């Protein structure tokens, strides 16, 4: 990746000596951003551009070229890339659009580009992108105009799938946080992807914060692995997230597994800061640029009483705390004020302080206190009763105080936004729009800090005969008419998951024999390869006390299913011994196209159906991550004991989640797993899987 950002020479193909050609801006940007190595211009018309010769072909250059930037019509791009390969160029950026984003002929051209890049070992960024900006080296190849006053050198890197997001992101980061280290617009990413670039930036000494805007993943699991081990914060704004991945689902797991819920779970597991919008991504970068916060105790220094109340509300809503300041500290602050009309508390009202050095000294003193972890500071810069305020100098001194004390000060101003914009443009210290934004920034930083401290033990080495399980899965896959529940339970039991054993009966007589062997009371369930939601079609009757009741229940189940699902394949019924009443939860797994095997946990009953109360993690999941899944459920308060209800066996649940996650990780051919319901009993009494379904990744996608 290094040669993309620090090439010794660059060729730009598609330019013209004539004024007004859009590709000429690439050469202009390189010159304007101070790229002081060799630039070679290639175009159909020979001549001069910005006092540089324009060559007709690459071969005319007769010098070594490290990087070529191609902006020719899509149909000409393959031949230009071939010419580059023939003279030994092994790095290329293709700006041009018109490839696989359009389909049809664009797909053919994309395949051709891949073949050429493979043949000549060319690493390729794009096509359909704005390329690279690296202020340190002066490399700047977007076709949109870029100047030094718009894009400044800093320590935030941005990878963007969209060219416009990359361009405006570089401008905003330059104005609001001090600047960028590197920006890469990756476009269709047919070769170089966000994964390789993230790995490079993690090791880049010029980069302290990594932000990504993605519309699709190249290898989401690998990206998460990199972020998990990164000493630098990784912020991702993933757009194009919807329920498009949920088809007419054959399982509860599939129905509940939207793109959004899986992204949320995987990012949380990996310690990725998730931004849900473009502005939120920029604000997250600003938050992570502050000095590191290490606790939840804040001081609100507010320009007025009203601002203090707003800040206090934000502290409460973010789950933070107002630091408890001693009467001596508050009295000392009050004594420094010009107006002696304020009662000092936290929030600290600094509206009566007319000397900005007083405000800085107060902030400095507060940051020395062990009970203070950070400050959200809102200050006036002008007004009818304000002294002349050196806003620029104030920002510099607040930054110095924050760095000296190694604690964050999240700063906002109560003033004309244009004035703030001017100061932002000059400074490399984050300035927030409101005191609420300041508090949210501190909260985000603390959550990220805490997530990096989470204990992670290795996944347990479960003793299981995997060859035997593989044979079970193979048998189920090749016998689609075999009862589904029985096979799934055998596989789960092999991994040490307690299940209520199902007994298959093809007819009423078999059902009666099975019930007699198990002992009443029993439950009867329909057995069908195409019916997942059994209760929805009247396919389940529980608490049957005797043979007469079973006779009636069998007829009732069959009649109901045939009425509600006419033509559905029915193998027979499943007979199960009734288990003691427990708390119902759902556990699921699936093979996701982006993240690979993922495991799901949610509360049963109305929680999962009405509130979509589910949590996802990438599998395998260690025991600590399993506990985190449980705690993130909205129903966690019920599980740990609520009012007169006893706590359930949470350790048994966490153990089961880990074991099931290992199963689906060991066998990715299990494309979906649905355990619903799972009954959890009182603390120490374990759990039991009541119903289990499994889908193997076969060509006909049949339940097995």
Rosetta blueprint (number, residue, H / E / L):
1 X L
2 X H
3 X H
4 X H
5 X H
6 X L
7 X L
8 X L
9 X E
10 X E
11 X E
12 X E
13 X E
14 X L
15 X L
16 X L
17 X L
18 X L
19 X L
20 X L
21 X L
22 X L
23 X L
24 X H
25 X H
26 X H
27 X H
28 X H
29 X H
30 X H
31 X H
32 X H
33 X L
34 X L
35 X L
36 X L
37 X L
38 X E
39 X E
40 X E
41 X E
42 X E
43 X L
44 X L
45 X L
46 X L
47 X E
48 X E
49 X E
50 X L
51 X L
52 X E
53 X E
54 X E
55 X E
56 X L
57 X L
58 X H
59 X H
60 X H
61 X L
62 X L
63 X L
64 X L
65 X L
66 X L
67 X E
68 X E
69 X E
70 X E
71 X L
72 X L
73 X L
74 X H
75 X H
76 X H
77 X H
78 X H
79 X H
80 X H
81 X H
82 X H
83 X H
84 X H
85 X H
86 X H
87 X L
88 X L
89 X L
90 X L
91 X E
92 X E
93 X E
94 X E
95 X L
96 X L
97 X L
98 X L
99 X L
100 X L
101 X L
102 X L
103 X L
104 X L
105 X H
106 X H
107 X H
108 X H
109 X H
110 X H
111 X H
112 X H
113 X H
114 X H
115 X H
116 X H
117 X H
118 X H
119 X H
120 X H
121 X L
122 X L
123 X E
124 X E
125 X E
126 X E
127 X L
128 X L
129 X L
130 X L
131 X E
132 X E
133 X E
134 X E
135 X L
136 X L
137 X L
138 X L
139 X E
140 X E
141 X L
142 X L
143 X L
144 X L
145 X L
146 X L
147 X L
148 X L
149 X L
150 X L
151 X L
152 X L
153 X E
154 X E
155 X E
156 X E
157 X E
158 X E
159 X E
160 X E
161 X L
162 X L
163 X H
164 X H
165 X H
166 X H
167 X H
168 X H
169 X H
170 X H
171 X H
172 X H
173 X H
174 X H
175 X H
176 X H
177 X L
178 X L
179 X L
180 X E
181 X E
182 X E
183 X E
184 X E
185 X E
186 X L
187 X L
188 X L
189 X L
190 X L
191 X L
192 X L
193 X L
194 X H
195 X H
196 X H
197 X H
198 X H
199 X H
200 X H
201 X H
202 X H
203 X L
204 X L
205 X L
206 X L
207 X L
208 X L
209 X E
210 X E
211 X E
212 X E
213 X E
214 X E
215 X L
216 X L
217 X L
218 X L
219 X L
220 X H
221 X H
222 X H
223 X H
224 X H
225 X H
226 X H
227 X H
228 X H
229 X L
230 X L
231 X L
232 X L
233 X E
234 X E
235 X E
236 X E
237 X E
238 X E
239 X L
240 X L
241 X L
242 X L
243 X L
244 X L
245 X L
246 X L
247 X L
248 X L
249 X L
250 X L
251 X L
252 X H
253 X H
254 X H
255 X H
256 X H
257 X L
258 X L
259 X H
260 X H
261 X H
262 X H
263 X H
264 X H
265 X H
266 X H
267 X H
268 X H
269 X H
270 X H
271 X L
272 X L
273 X E
274 X E
275 X E
276 X L
277 X L
278 X H
279 X H
280 X H
281 X H
282 X H
283 X H
284 X H
285 X H
286 X H
287 X H
288 X H
289 X L
290 X L
291 X L
292 X L
293 X L
294 X L
295 X L
296 X L
297 X E
298 X E
299 X E
300 X E
301 X E
302 X E
303 X L
304 X L
305 X H
306 X H
307 X H
308 X H
309 X H
310 X H
311 X H
312 X H
313 X H
314 X H
315 X H
316 X H
317 X H
318 X L
319 X L
320 X L
321 X E
322 X E
323 X L
324 X L
325 X L
326 X L
327 X H
328 X H
329 X H
330 X H
331 X H
332 X H
333 X H
334 X H
335 X H
336 X H
337 X L
338 X L
339 X L
340 X L
341 X L
342 X L
343 X L
344 X L
345 X L
346 X L
347 X L
348 X E
349 X E
350 X L
351 X L
352 X L
353 X L
354 X L
355 X L
356 X H
357 X H
358 X H
359 X H
360 X H
361 X H
362 X H
363 X H
364 X H
365 X H
366 X H
367 X H
368 X L
369 X L
370 X L
371 X L
372 X L
373 X L
374 X E
375 X E
376 X E
377 X E
378 X E
379 X E
380 X E
381 X L
382 X L
383 X L
384 X L
385 X L
386 X L
387 X L
388 X L
389 X L
390 X L
391 X H
392 X H
393 X H
394 X H
395 X H
396 X H
397 X H
398 X H
399 X H
400 X H
401 X H
402 X H
403 X H
404 X H
405 X H
406 X L
407 X L
408 X E
409 X E
410 X E
411 X E
412 X E
413 X E
414 X E
415 X L
416 X L
417 X H
418 X H
419 X H
420 X H
421 X H
422 X H
423 X H
424 X H
425 X H
426 X H
427 X L
428 X L
429 X L
430 X L
431 X E
432 X E
433 X L
434 X L
435 X H
436 X H
437 X H
438 X H
439 X H
440 X H
441 X H
442 X H
443 X H
444 X H
445 X H
446 X H
447 X H
448 X H
449 X H
450 X H
451 X H
452 X H
453 X L
454 X L
455 X L
456 X L
457 X L
458 X L
459 X L
460 X L
461 X L
462 X L
463 X L
464 X L
465 X L
466 X H
467 X H
468 X H
469 X H
470 X H
471 X H
472 X H
473 X H
474 X H
475 X H
476 X H
477 X H
478 X H
479 X L
480 X L
481 X L
482 X L
483 X L
484 X H
485 X H
486 X H
487 X H
488 X H
489 X H
490 X H
491 X H
492 X H
493 X H
494 X H
495 X L
496 X L
497 X L
498 X L
499 X E
500 X L
501 X L
502 X L
503 X E
504 X E
505 X E
506 X L
507 X L
508 X H
509 X H
510 X H
511 X H
512 X H
513 X H
514 X H
515 X H
516 X H
517 X H
518 X H
519 X L
520 X L
521 X L
522 X E
523 X E
524 X E
525 X E
526 X E
527 X E
528 X L
529 X L
530 X L
531 X L
532 X L
533 X L
534 X H
535 X H
536 X H
537 X H
538 X L
539 X L
540 X E
541 X E
542 X E
543 X E
544 X E
545 X L
546 X L
547 X H
548 X H
549 X H
550 X H
551 X H
552 X H
553 X H
554 X H
555 X H
556 X H
557 X H
558 X H
559 X H
560 X H
561 X H
562 X H
563 X H
564 X H
565 X L
566 X L
567 X L
568 X L
569 X L
570 X L
571 X L
572 X E
573 X E
574 X E
575 X E
576 X E
577 X E
578 X L
579 X L
580 X L
581 X L
582 X L
583 X E
584 X E
585 X E
586 X E
587 X E
588 X E
589 X E
590 X E
591 X E
592 X E
593 X L
594 X L
595 X L
596 X E
597 X E
598 X E
599 X E
600 X E
601 X E
602 X E
603 X E
604 X L
605 X L
606 X H
607 X H
608 X H
609 X H
610 X H
611 X H
612 X L
613 X L
614 X E
615 X E
616 X E
617 X E
618 X E
619 X L
620 X L
621 X L
622 X L
623 X H
624 X H
625 X H
626 X H
627 X H
628 X H
629 X H
630 X H
631 X H
632 X H
633 X L
634 X L
635 X L
636 X H
637 X H
638 X H
639 X H
640 X L
641 X L
642 X L
643 X L
644 X L
645 X L
646 X L
647 X L
648 X E
649 X L
650 X H
651 X H
652 X H
653 X H
654 X H
655 X H
656 X H
657 X H
658 X H
659 X H
660 X H
661 X H
662 X H
663 X H
664 X H
665 X H
666 X H
667 X L
668 X L
669 X L
670 X E
671 X E
672 X E
673 X E
674 X E
675 X E
676 X E
677 X E
678 X E
679 X E
680 X E
681 X L
682 X E
683 X L
684 X L
685 X L
686 X L
687 X E
688 X E
689 X E
690 X L
691 X L
692 X E
693 X E
694 X E
695 X E
696 X E
697 X L
698 X L
699 X L
700 X L
701 X L
702 X L
703 X E
704 X L
